[in-house]
Structure formats: structure tokens, C-alpha cells
Amino acid sequence: MLAKAFVDNAKVMAKGQVTIPKDVRDILGVASGDRVTFVVEGNTVRIVNSAVYAMQMLQQEMAGEAERTGLDSEDDVMALVKELRNEDEKV
């Protein structure tokens, strides 16, 4: 549930540039130099923090992979990591 919902707007400049309002930048956690992603769904566009969006997509892609590969516990994961590290040292 949204704790705080609001509507804001910005003017599109001649080159298609838009200044993201400060309140929106604060909520997204973006600052000068950060990247944003435009998610287009029909005639709706969401602007999201690119780093957060990338992590969410990775989590979706990886969901269930541990169980599918037989990694049922944290100990199983740690054993795999140790095994892979030992193989890297041998190469």
C-alpha cells in the first residue's frame, strides 16, 4: 500500500528532456548522474531507479533456482561456494 501518493508534473523541453521533480527524485533515491529506467505498459509509463529495477529483475530471474539445483540450505550454498573457489584455485 502506498504510504504517500501524489501527482506532480514537468514540462517536456524541445529536445525531449524533462526535469524530474525533487520530491519524485527523493522517493526514487536518484541524484545527479544516476540512471532511471522507463517501464512502458500500454499507455502508462513508470520511472524507476535503474539500479533498484535491475536488482528486482535479477531476483525474479533467480527465484527458485536454489531449490531447482538442490541447494536446500545455507550450508549447501556455502559448500558449493567453497567447491567452486577450490576449482578456481586449481586452474
Helices and strands as residue ranges (DSSP letters): H 22-28, E 36-41, E 44-49, H 50-62, H 65-68, H 74-90
